[in-house]
């Protein structure tokens, strides 16, 4: 059974402000889940209303902390980093310009087109 009014007035106002200002749709969805929960909606109703799975709603109902906005962030975003740097790009462009036979890769180059 949903708990109505579990958010304090300050938490609710802060989440409403975040809902209006956030440019990321997934963050708005998570905030909306908490606000709808506060209004007494069931997880099934929330999932139907915002068009996501009930599992998503259940996850953010448990893990979303209205006092810690970082809890609404996806942990995978924190691990994002550039896998390709400029040194790698320069080396790749250098290698692409060479003939395969000049690379000394230890195997024979076989052309991709065959003559009949």
MMTF fields as JSON, N, C-alpha, C and O atoms, coordinates in Angstrom:
{
  "mmtfVersion": "1.0.0",
  "mmtfProducer": "UNKNOWN",
  "numBonds": 463,
  "numAtoms": 464,
  "numGroups": 116,
  "numChains": 1,
  "numModels": 1,
  "chainsPerModel": [1],
  "groupsPerChain": [116],
  "chainIdList": ["A"],
  "bondAtomList": [4, 2, 8, 6, 12, 10, 16, 14, 20, 18, 24, 22, 28, 26, 32, 30, 36, 34, 40, 38, 44, 42, 48, 46, 52, 50, 56, 54, 60, 58, 64, 62, 68, 66, 72, 70, 76, 74, 80, 78, 84, 82, 88, 86, 92, 90, 96, 94, 100, 98, 104, 102, 108, 106, 112, 110, 116, 114, 120, 118, 124, 122, 128, 126, 132, 130, 136, 134, 140, 138, 144, 142, 148, 146, 152, 150, 156, 154, 160, 158, 164, 162, 168, 166, 172, 170, 176, 174, 180, 178, 184, 182, 188, 186, 192, 190, 196, 194, 200, 198, 204, 202, 208, 206, 212, 210, 216, 214, 220, 218, 224, 222, 228, 226, 232, 230, 236, 234, 240, 238, 244, 242, 248, 246, 252, 250, 256, 254, 260, 258, 264, 262, 268, 266, 272, 270, 276, 274, 280, 278, 284, 282, 288, 286, 292, 290, 296, 294, 300, 298, 304, 302, 308, 306, 312, 310, 316, 314, 320, 318, 324, 322, 328, 326, 332, 330, 336, 334, 340, 338, 344, 342, 348, 346, 352, 350, 356, 354, 360, 358, 364, 362, 368, 366, 372, 370, 376, 374, 380, 378, 384, 382, 388, 386, 392, 390, 396, 394, 400, 398, 404, 402, 408, 406, 412, 410, 416, 414, 420, 418, 424, 422, 428, 426, 432, 430, 436, 434, 440, 438, 444, 442, 448, 446, 452, 450, 456, 454, 460, 458],
  "bondOrderList": [1, 1, 1, 1, 1, 1, 1, 1, 1, 1, 1, 1, 1, 1, 1, 1, 1, 1, 1, 1, 1, 1, 1, 1, 1, 1, 1, 1, 1, 1, 1, 1, 1, 1, 1, 1, 1, 1, 1, 1, 1, 1, 1, 1, 1, 1, 1, 1, 1, 1, 1, 1, 1, 1, 1, 1, 1, 1, 1, 1, 1, 1, 1, 1, 1, 1, 1, 1, 1, 1, 1, 1, 1, 1, 1, 1, 1, 1, 1, 1, 1, 1, 1, 1, 1, 1, 1, 1, 1, 1, 1, 1, 1, 1, 1, 1, 1, 1, 1, 1, 1, 1, 1, 1, 1, 1, 1, 1, 1, 1, 1, 1, 1, 1, 1],
  "groupList": [{"groupName": "UNK", "atomNameList": ["N", "CA", "C", "O"], "elementList": ["N", "C", "C", "O"], "formalChargeList": [0, 0, 0, 0], "bondAtomList": [1, 0, 2, 1, 3, 2], "bondOrderList": [1, 1, 2], "singleLetterCode": "X", "chemCompType": "L-PEPTIDE LINKING"}],
  "groupTypeList": [0, 0, 0, 0, 0, 0, 0, 0, 0, 0, 0, 0, 0, 0, 0, 0, 0, 0, 0, 0, 0, 0, 0, 0, 0, 0, 0, 0, 0, 0, 0, 0, 0, 0, 0, 0, 0, 0, 0, 0, 0, 0, 0, 0, 0, 0, 0, 0, 0, 0, 0, 0, 0, 0, 0, 0, 0, 0, 0, 0, 0, 0, 0, 0, 0, 0, 0, 0, 0, 0, 0, 0, 0, 0, 0, 0, 0, 0, 0, 0, 0, 0, 0, 0, 0, 0, 0, 0, 0, 0, 0, 0, 0, 0, 0, 0, 0, 0, 0, 0, 0, 0, 0, 0, 0, 0, 0, 0, 0, 0, 0, 0, 0, 0, 0, 0],
  "groupIdList": [1, 2, 3, 4, 5, 6, 7, 8, 9, 10, 11, 12, 13, 14, 15, 16, 17, 18, 19, 20, 21, 22, 23, 24, 25, 26, 27, 28, 29, 30, 31, 32, 33, 34, 35, 36, 37, 38, 39, 40, 41, 42, 43, 44, 45, 46, 47, 48, 49, 50, 51, 52, 53, 54, 55, 56, 57, 58, 59, 60, 61, 62, 63, 64, 65, 66, 67, 68, 69, 70, 71, 72, 73, 74, 75, 76, 77, 78, 79, 80, 81, 82, 83, 84, 85, 86, 87, 88, 89, 90, 91, 92, 93, 94, 95, 96, 97, 98, 99, 100, 101, 102, 103, 104, 105, 106, 107, 108, 109, 110, 111, 112, 113, 114, 115, 116],
  "secStructList": [7, 7, 7, 6, 6, 7, 1, 7, 2, 2, 2, 2, 2, 2, 2, 2, 2, 2, 2, 2, 2, 7, 7, 7, 2, 2, 2, 2, 2, 2, 2, 2, 2, 2, 2, 2, 2, 2, 6, 6, 7, 7, 2, 2, 2, 2, 2, 2, 2, 2, 6, 7, 7, 2, 2, 2, 2, 2, 2, 2, 2, 2, 2, 7, 5, 6, 6, 5, 4, 4, 4, 4, 1, 7, 2, 2, 2, 2, 6, 7, 7, 7, 1, 7, 7, 2, 2, 2, 2, 2, 2, 2, 2, 2, 2, 2, 2, 1, 7, 4, 4, 4, 4, 7, 7, 1, 1, 7, 7, 7, 7, 1, 7, 7, 7, 7],
  "xCoordList": [0.836, 0.0, 0.88, 1.818, 0.598, 1.429, 1.315, 0.286, 2.407, 2.443, 2.234, 3.029, 1.174, 0.856, 1.582, 1.572, 2.205, 2.823, 4.083, 4.323, 4.902, 6.137, 7.226, 8.205, 7.06, 8.027, 7.689, 6.521, 8.726, 8.495, 8.201, 8.427, 7.707, 7.395, 8.643, 8.582, 9.778, 11.036, 11.488, 11.926, 11.38, 11.767, 10.885, 11.376, 9.604, 8.661, 8.95, 8.967, 9.175, 9.478, 10.787, 10.899, 11.774, 13.067, 12.924, 13.496, 12.165, 11.952, 11.145, 11.416, 10.167, 9.388, 10.278, 10.154, 11.159, 12.1, 13.029, 13.287, 13.527, 14.399, 13.661, 14.238, 12.397, 11.579, 11.474, 11.516, 11.338, 11.213, 12.535, 12.553, 13.64, 14.921, 15.791, 16.666, 15.569, 16.449, 16.283, 15.169, 17.407, 17.383, 17.418, 17.139, 17.757, 17.849, 16.524, 16.005, 15.994, 14.678, 14.658, 13.665, 15.749, 15.751, 15.721, 15.141, 16.335, 16.287, 14.873, 14.381, 14.22, 12.84, 11.917, 11.014, 12.137, 11.325, 11.472, 10.477, 12.679, 12.926, 12.332, 11.782, 12.445, 11.847, 10.329, 9.682, 9.774, 8.331, 7.845, 6.765, 8.626, 8.276, 8.129, 7.156, 9.098, 9.032, 7.843, 7.17, 7.584, 6.456, 5.116, 4.212, 4.983, 3.743, 3.569, 2.451, 4.68, 4.612, 4.102, 3.297, 4.588, 4.188, 2.69, 2.06, 2.13, 0.698, -0.159, -1.386, 0.478, -0.269, -0.535, -1.346, 0.127, -0.055, 0.677, 1.727, 0.126, 0.792, 1.878, 1.903, 2.768, 3.833, 3.253, 3.765, 2.215, 1.566, 0.974, 1.11, 0.328, -0.25, 0.839, 0.683, 1.935, 3.04, 3.633, 3.882, 3.859, 4.438, 3.545, 4.038, 2.258, 1.309, 1.269, 1.232, 1.275, 1.175, 2.371, 2.2, 3.576, 4.755, 5.335, 6.28, 4.78, 5.183, 6.509, 7.304, 6.754, 7.969, 7.568, 6.388, 8.543, 8.22, 7.979, 8.463, 7.234, 6.995, 8.294, 8.493, 9.165, 10.473, 11.291, 11.954, 11.245, 11.939, 11.386, 12.14, 10.071, 9.431, 9.826, 10.156, 9.794, 10.144, 11.59, 11.884, 12.483, 13.898, 14.084, 14.752, 13.484, 13.706, 12.906, 13.26, 11.842, 11.124, 12.01, 11.953, 12.824, 13.701, 15.014, 15.483, 15.599, 16.935, 16.936, 17.968, 15.833, 15.781, 15.622, 14.621, 16.594, 16.553, 16.252, 17.067, 15.111, 14.753, 15.703, 15.734, 16.474, 17.434, 18.769, 19.543, 19.045, 20.311, 20.024, 19.739, 20.101, 19.793, 20.745, 20.372, 21.969, 22.924, 22.414, 22.826, 21.52, 20.975, 20.094, 19.852, 19.616, 18.789, 19.629, 19.109, 20.927, 21.83, 22.079, 22.051, 22.321, 22.665, 24.149, 24.976, 24.493, 25.887, 26.783, 27.988, 26.204, 27.026, 27.568, 28.638, 26.868, 27.323, 28.607, 29.416, 28.798, 30.003, 31.238, 32.335, 31.065, 32.204, 32.501, 33.415, 31.756, 32.017, 33.349, 33.64, 34.121, 35.374, 35.721, 35.194, 36.596, 36.979, 37.925, 38.982, 37.551, 38.388, 39.41, 40.434, 39.136, 40.036, 40.596, 39.847, 41.92, 42.533, 43.196, 43.177, 43.765, 44.333, 45.521, 45.701, 46.322, 47.464, 46.969, 47.545, 45.905, 45.335, 44.813, 45.04, 44.121, 43.573, 44.687, 44.586, 45.758, 46.893, 47.533, 47.852, 47.722, 48.324, 47.416, 47.894, 46.132, 45.178, 45.208, 45.221, 45.22, 45.271, 46.577, 46.594, 47.656, 48.952, 48.917, 49.418, 48.334, 48.276, 47.344, 47.632, 46.259, 45.299, 45.932, 45.577, 46.841, 47.502, 48.496, 48.848, 48.947, 49.965, 49.332, 48.145, 50.147, 49.752, 49.82, 50.701, 48.94, 48.97, 50.304, 50.749, 50.933, 52.212, 53.316, 54.308, 53.181, 54.197, 54.087, 54.951, 53.056, 52.815, 53.504, 53.535, 54.055, 54.759, 53.91, 54.336, 52.726, 51.82, 52.014, 51.383, 52.875, 53.158, 52.19, 52.219, 51.348, 50.474, 50.391, 50.807, 49.858, 49.81, 48.546, 47.471, 48.707, 47.573, 46.866, 47.493, 45.592, 44.782, 43.819, 43.031, 43.867, 42.943, 41.496, 41.208, 40.607, 39.205, 38.454, 37.381, 38.964, 38.225, 38.938, 40.167, 38.15, 38.687, 38.346, 37.298, 39.256, 39.016, 38.553, 39.12, 37.532, 37.007, 37.661, 37.351],
  "yCoordList": [-1.179, 0.0, 1.241, 1.326, 2.204, 3.397, 4.275, 4.317, 4.97, 5.889, 7.3, 7.784, 7.945, 9.287, 10.311, 10.23, 11.269, 12.383, 12.051, 12.628, 11.13, 10.793, 11.845, 11.88, 12.702, 13.768, 14.994, 15.339, 15.639, 16.905, 17.975, 17.76, 19.108, 20.202, 20.655, 20.932, 20.731, 21.149, 20.135, 20.509, 18.838, 17.794, 17.857, 17.756, 18.021, 18.066, 19.271, 19.141, 20.428, 21.629, 21.473, 21.888, 20.872, 20.663, 19.711, 19.951, 18.635, 17.687, 18.323, 18.06, 19.149, 19.826, 20.791, 20.9, 21.475, 22.382, 21.595, 22.005, 20.462, 19.609, 19.067, 18.964, 18.725, 18.222, 19.269, 18.929, 20.521, 21.607, 21.936, 22.29, 21.827, 22.314, 21.257, 21.593, 20.002, 18.962, 18.803, 18.757, 18.721, 18.532, 17.048, 16.682, 16.205, 14.768, 14.086, 14.177, 13.415, 12.787, 11.693, 11.54, 10.931, 9.871, 10.434, 9.818, 11.587, 12.224, 12.727, 12.581, 13.323, 13.781, 12.607, 12.728, 11.479, 10.286, 9.818, 9.485, 9.789, 9.313, 10.253, 9.808, 11.55, 12.537, 12.384, 12.425, 12.211, 12.052, 10.804, 10.814, 9.742, 8.525, 8.835, 8.424, 9.558, 9.898, 10.797, 10.616, 11.773, 12.677, 11.948, 12.215, 11.045, 10.28, 9.305, 9.065, 8.749, 7.893, 8.692, 8.207, 9.917, 10.794, 11.105, 11.341, 11.103, 11.368, 10.125, 10.195, 8.992, 7.787, 6.867, 5.949, 7.086, 6.194, 4.88, 4.852, 3.809, 2.505, 2.423, 3.213, 1.459, 1.275, 0.954, 1.426, 0.171, -0.18, 1.061, 1.241, 1.905, 3.138, 4.062, 4.663, 4.173, 5.044, 4.517, 5.286, 3.213, 2.61, 2.851, 3.181, 2.692, 2.913, 4.386, 4.721, 5.252, 6.685, 7.237, 8.002, 6.861, 7.44, 6.547, 6.939, 5.35, 4.495, 3.796, 3.7, 3.309, 2.53, 1.214, 0.975, 0.382, -0.902, -0.744, 0.195, -1.669, -1.665, -1.907, -1.396, -2.682, -2.962, -1.68, -1.482, -0.815, 0.469, 1.306, 1.899, 1.349, 2.115, 1.542, 2.294, 0.233, -0.402, -0.1, 0.156, -0.129, 0.142, 1.553, 1.749, 2.533, 3.922, 4.279, 5.224, 3.542, 3.743, 3.357, 3.983, 2.333, 1.872, 2.664, 3.043, 2.911, 3.507, 5.03, 5.656, 5.627, 7.078, 7.754, 7.549, 8.548, 9.273, 10.736, 11.408, 11.252, 12.638, 13.67, 14.818, 13.272, 14.188, 14.198, 15.146, 13.163, 13.049, 12.895, 11.797, 13.98, 13.966, 13.042, 12.483, 12.876, 11.98, 10.54, 9.749, 10.199, 8.837, 8.587, 7.437, 9.654, 9.511, 9.427, 9.174, 9.642, 9.521, 8.05, 7.211, 7.759, 6.405, 6.204, 6.974, 5.193, 4.942, 4.714, 4.956, 4.249, 4.01, 5.304, 5.299, 6.403, 7.673, 8.142, 8.837, 7.771, 8.165, 7.506, 8.058, 6.332, 5.59, 5.946, 5.38, 6.859, 7.227, 7.944, 8.857, 7.545, 8.214, 8.004, 7.105, 8.829, 8.71, 7.542, 7.493, 6.628, 5.468, 5.755, 5.078, 6.734, 7.078, 8.466, 9.425, 8.563, 9.875, 10.3, 9.555, 11.464, 12.012, 11.184, 11.033, 10.654, 9.818, 8.599, 8.229, 7.978, 6.806, 7.165, 6.43, 8.287, 8.728, 8.981, 8.579, 9.652, 9.935, 8.645, 8.522, 7.685, 6.4, 5.64, 5.042, 5.662, 5.0, 5.6, 4.865, 6.909, 7.565, 7.26, 7.122, 7.157, 6.809, 5.396, 5.159, 4.471, 3.077, 2.906, 2.106, 3.621, 3.503, 3.924, 3.395, 4.845, 5.332, 4.322, 4.424, 3.365, 2.414, 1.231, 0.941, 0.574, -0.668, -1.786, -1.76, -2.745, -3.843, -4.592, -5.043, -4.724, -5.444, -4.684, -5.293, -3.384, -2.582, -2.656, -2.135, -3.283, -3.283, -4.422, -4.405, -5.408, -6.539, -7.223, -7.382, -7.616, -8.235, -9.74, -10.37, -10.327, -11.743, -12.657, -13.867, -12.137, -12.978, -12.383, -11.248, -13.152, -12.732, -11.922, -12.219, -10.917, -10.084, -10.774, -11.124, -10.968, -11.593, -10.532, -10.0, -10.207, -9.203, -9.673, -10.87, -8.723, -9.072, -9.387, -9.987, -9.013, -9.305, -10.419, -10.471, -11.281, -12.433, -12.277, -11.744, -12.755, -12.691, -14.051, -15.077, -14.059, -15.332, -15.681, -16.717],
  "zCoordList": [0.0, 0.0, 0.0, 0.793, -0.872, -0.964, 0.277, 0.951, 0.548, 1.677, 1.129, 0.323, 1.565, 1.079, 1.938, 3.167, 1.281, 1.981, 2.748, 3.809, 2.241, 2.944, 2.738, 3.484, 1.729, 1.483, 2.33, 2.51, 2.842, 3.538, 2.493, 1.302, 2.927, 2.009, 1.255, 0.057, 1.962, 1.313, 0.269, -0.818, 0.606, -0.342, -1.59, -2.714, -1.382, -2.497, -3.387, -4.611, -2.798, -3.582, -4.344, -5.497, -3.689, -4.35, -5.539, -6.602, -5.358, -6.455, -7.592, -8.764, -7.255, -8.289, -9.081, -10.3, -8.389, -9.063, -9.989, -11.121, -9.495, -10.291, -11.512, -12.595, -11.338, -12.444, -13.551, -14.733, -13.176, -14.153, -14.826, -16.005, -14.099, -14.607, -15.27, -16.067, -14.96, -15.474, -16.985, -17.506, -17.661, -19.113, -19.477, -20.619, -18.523, -18.793, -18.487, -17.375, -19.473, -19.337, -18.27, -17.558, -18.155, -17.154, -15.731, -14.836, -15.517, -14.201, -13.903, -12.784, -14.913, -14.729, -14.421, -13.594, -15.078, -14.84, -13.393, -12.75, -12.886, -11.523, -10.485, -9.478, -10.731, -9.832, -9.849, -8.803, -11.029, -11.163, -10.427, -9.836, -10.46, -9.727, -8.236, -7.604, -7.68, -6.25, -5.939, -4.925, -6.818, -6.577, -6.669, -5.877, -7.61, -7.744, -6.579, -6.122, -6.107, -4.923, -3.723, -2.927, -3.615, -2.516, -2.573, -1.542, -3.773, -3.94, -3.688, -3.761, -3.395, -3.061, -4.226, -4.109, -5.354, -6.507, -6.275, -5.634, -6.79, -6.693, -7.76, -8.704, -7.593, -8.578, -9.953, -10.968, -9.988, -11.26, -11.92, -13.131, -11.149, -11.693, -12.228, -13.291, -11.494, -11.921, -13.221, -14.15, -13.289, -14.492, -15.7, -16.778, -15.532, -16.626, -17.02, -18.204, -16.026, -16.271, -17.031, -17.98, -16.629, -17.288, -18.376, -19.061, -18.542, -19.658, -19.469, -20.404, -18.27, -18.046, -17.372, -17.112, -17.099, -16.482, -14.98, -14.349, -14.443, -13.003, -12.256, -11.154, -12.855, -12.25, -12.098, -11.08, -13.106, -13.026, -11.883, -11.112, -11.783, -10.713, -9.354, -8.437, -9.219, -7.947, -7.562, -6.394, -8.537, -8.268, -7.715, -6.701, -8.395, -7.981, -6.729, -6.022, -6.446, -5.178, -4.005, -2.946, -4.189, -3.119, -3.086, -2.013, -4.249, -4.308, -4.42, -4.177, -4.773, -4.916, -3.564, -2.876, -3.188, -1.918, -2.206, -2.839, -1.764, -2.07, -1.459, -1.902, -0.451, 0.16, -0.573, -0.437, -1.339, -2.05, -3.538, -4.017, -4.242, -5.673, -6.428, -7.46, -5.927, -6.581, -6.605, -7.453, -5.68, -5.67, -6.892, -7.259, -7.519, -8.717, -9.989, -11.076, -9.836, -10.982, -11.269, -10.369, -12.52, -12.904, -12.633, -13.122, -11.868, -11.518, -12.71, -12.642, -13.806, -15.002, -15.579, -16.187, -15.409, -15.947, -15.265, -15.88, -14.016, -13.297, -13.885, -13.81, -14.466, -15.009, -16.457, -17.058, -17.015, -18.399, -18.509, -17.736, -19.433, -19.679, -21.142, -21.798, -21.634, -23.039, -23.201, -22.572, -24.022, -24.258, -25.349, -25.442, -26.152, -27.241, -26.97, -26.783, -26.951, -26.781, -28.092, -29.071, -28.106, -29.333, -29.829, -31.038, -28.927, -29.316, -30.084, -31.106, -29.593, -30.253, -31.643, -32.604, -31.746, -33.033, -34.036, -35.195, -33.592, -34.487, -34.982, -36.165, -34.085, -34.458, -35.424, -36.388, -35.171, -36.051, -37.455, -38.443, -37.547, -38.854, -39.582, -40.805, -38.837, -39.433, -40.009, -41.108, -39.278, -39.712, -40.905, -41.796, -40.942, -42.038, -43.361, -44.414, -43.315, -44.532, -45.112, -46.287, -44.331, -44.774, -45.504, -45.352, -46.283, -46.93, -45.895, -45.036, -45.945, -44.977, -44.962, -43.907, -46.108, -46.168, -45.451, -45.052, -45.275, -44.592, -43.063, -42.358, -42.558, -41.123, -40.37, -39.14, -41.077, -40.463, -39.398, -38.254, -39.783, -38.838, -38.709, -37.86, -39.533, -39.387, -40.108, -39.884, -40.95, -41.75, -43.151, -43.385, -44.058, -45.447, -45.703, -45.181, -46.503, -46.908, -48.054, -49.053, -47.921, -48.969, -49.471, -48.69, -50.779, -51.293, -51.146, -51.188, -50.976, -50.733, -52.008, -51.944, -53.142, -54.385, -55.157, -55.224, -55.719, -56.47, -57.937, -58.302, -58.766, -60.216, -60.698, -60.323, -61.519, -62.038, -63.323, -63.912]
}
